[in-house]
Amino acid sequence: MAKSIGKYFIAIVPEGEIQQKATDLKLMLKEDFNLKYALKSPAHVTLKMPFNWNEAKESKLIDLLTGFCQDQQPFQLKFSGFDKFGKRVIFIKIKENPTLSSFQIGLSKFCKTNLNLVEELSDRAYHPHMTLAFKDLKEIRFAEYWDFIKKQKFEAEQVVQDIALLKRIEGRWVVVSRFQLNGKHSSAT
């Protein structure tokens, strides 16, 4: 039987009002500019970029991530305004946060050591953000997109109490598990 390889990533996926406000902004960008690629996933702050994993061993991945989160503590996260990466990505800014940086470094090391995942440039040059638009941005119209988004407001904060494992299912990213930052695991299905 052939291995079935799934695509996964690890992120902070806010719930409630923060998720709704970010999704509303994505929907406005879709409505006004037909930018829809970012709607393929819930609003999130990536901690580990997408990686391949044998789906038959998904429960092992969940167990390992549960173990990692067991010794982690909740931390504060502040979202404030917008920024961009060149003319490629528009995002909600995350206020500088040493606890988040330490958490991500620890997760990156864990992924390399315990999950045998390759350490990528994004693991070493981490720039936390919550993407609103990417991939389908057109350089010629970027000034329009940017003028629109910078007129909006986004200020929010939350205590990060869990991280999520997302899986690509039928072209969309879906939360399949959440891991409490005290070692508890809850299935999202």
N, C-alpha and C positions, 0 to 999 in steps of 0.2 A: 504494500500500500504506500502510495506517495505521501510525502509530508505535505501538510497544508500550512503554508506560511502566511501569517497574518501581519498586518502593519499596525503598530501601537505607538503611543507616546504618553508621556507623563506630564501633568500640568496641575496648576491651581485652577479650579473651575468654580468661580463664584456662583452663588445661588441667590435667589430672591431679587431684590431691587437692583443690585449691581448688574446681575446677568440681564435683567430686563432692560435697563438703561442702555447697556452696550449693544444688545440685540436691536433695540429701537434705532440706534445710530446706524447699525449695519443695514437695517431695512430702509432707512431714509436714503442711504447711499445707493441702495438697489433701485428705489423708486425714482430718484432724481438723475442717476447716472448709469443705471444698469450694472452696478458693481455688485456681484453676488457670490464670488468665490469664497469670501470669508464666512458666508452663511452655511458653509458645509461643516462647520464645527461650532459648538457653543463658545461663547466668549471665554477666553482662558489666558493664563500666563504660563507659557511653556517652561518646563523644568528640564525635560530631556526630549530632544528632537525625535521625530519618528524613526522607529527601528523595526526590523523584522524579527518575528518570534514564531516558533513552531506552535500552532494552535492547540495541538494535542498536549502541550505542556503549559497551557495558559494558567492552570491552577497552581503550578509550581511558581510561575511568575508572580501570581497574586500572593502566595505564601511568602515569597522572598521580600516583596514590597511591604507586606504586613510587618515582617520582622524588622525591616529598616525603620519603619515609622514608629515602632514601639518605643524607641528611645528619643524620639523627636518631640519638641514642645511647640504648642501653638505660638503664632507670632502675628504682629500687626502688619497690615499692608495698606498703603495709601495710594489712591489713584488721583492724578491731578493734571488735567489738561491734555493736550495732544502734542504729538511730534511725528517725525517722518524719518525714514531711511531713504535718503535721496528722493527719487521719484518712483520708488518700488513698493513702499509700504507706508500706510498711515495707521497710527496707533494711539492708544491711550497711554499716557506716561505713568510710570510707577515711581513714586518718590524713592530716592536712594535709601537702601535698607540693608545694613550689615548682617542682620539676622537672616534675611532672605538669601543674601549672597553666600553666607556660610552653609545654609541649608542646601542650596543648589550645588555647591562644591562637594559637600558630603554625599549627596545623591549621585553626582557624576562619578565620584570615586567608587561608590557602591555598585553602580551600573557596570563600570569597567571590571571590577574585581569579582563581583558575585553573579553578574548576568552575562559576563564576557562580551559586553558591548564596546564598540570602538569609541574612544574619546574623540569627539569632534571639535572643530574650531569653536563652535557655538557653546560647547561645554567650558572652554577655557576663557572665551571672551564674552561672558554672559551679559546680556543687556535686557533685563526684564521689561516686558511691555504687554499690552493687550491689543492685538491686531484688529483693526476695523476694515481694512481693505488691502489686498495684495493680489498678485498674479494677473488680475484682469484690469489693472490700472493702465491707462493709455498715457504715455509721456506727454503727448501733445495737449491733453486735457488736464494734466496734473494740477495746474494753477487753479482751475475751476474747482476741482475736488477739495484742494487745500483751503481755498477761500471759504467754501461751504463749511467744512468741518471746524475751522478755527473760530467760526462765529458761534459754535455750540459751546455748551458748558458740560464739564464732567469733573466732579469732585466727589469722592467717596472713600470710605475706609471700611475695613473688615478685619476681624481676627481670623487668620487662616487656621482652621481646625482640622482640615483634611487635604489630601491631594488625591488626584484622580488618575486612573488608567483609562485612556481612550483607545478605541479600536476602530479601524476603517471598515465599515460595513456598507456595502452597496454604494460606494462613493461618498459616504458621509462619515464624519468622526462622531462616535457615540461613547459616552461614559459607560464602561462596563463594570468598574469597581471604584469605590472610594476607600481611602485608608486614613483612619483617624490618627492624628499626631499624638497618639498614646497607645498605639498598637492594635486598635480594633479595626476590623474590616467589615464593610457592608457592600453587598452586591447591588449593582445599580439596575439589574434586569428584573 
